[in-house]
Amino acid sequence: MFKRLPLPDTSAQKSVMVYFDGQQVTARDGDTIAAALLAAGVEACRTTPVSGAPRGPYCMMGVCFECLVEVDGVPNVQGCQILVKDGMQIRSQHGARRLG
C-alpha cells in the first residue's frame, strides 16, 4: 500500500534495526516510528478500547493519535512524532491507554 520515494543518494542512507512486537524491522535512520512501520508493511499498531478494531497511522503529524505505541516500556507514544533508534523495542498498544 505504501511505497518509499527514491532518495537522491541512497548510498549515504544508514539503516537501523528496531523490533515491533518482537519482530525485527529494518528502518531508515531519520524515519519516524510510524513511517518505519508502514514501510515494513505494518498497517495496525494499536486496537480501539471498545471494539478492539485495529488502527494505524493516519495523519502522520501528531493530530489524530491513531499511531499510539509502547516504546521501550513507555506507553502512549505517538509513533509519528518519534524518530527510530537502533535497538528500539516497539510494542502494539491494545485497548485503552494506560495512564502513567
SULKA-V218336 format. One line per field, one symbol per residue. phi: phi as a letter, one per 20 degrees, with the letter a starting at -180 (. if undefined). psi: psi as a letter, one per 20 degrees, with the letter a starting at -180 (. if undefined). A space follows every 50 residues. Layout:
phi->???
psi->???
//
This chain:
phi->.dcfefefcffefedcdccdlnefcecegofegffffffeneeccbcffe emffcbgcemcneemedfbdclndemefffddffcgngddcfddmffeef
psi->gqpqqqqhnihipqqqprpolipppprppiqrgggggghjjohpirqqhg ijqqqrpfhkjjhhkikprpoliorkpohiipqqqpjpopqqppbqppq.
//
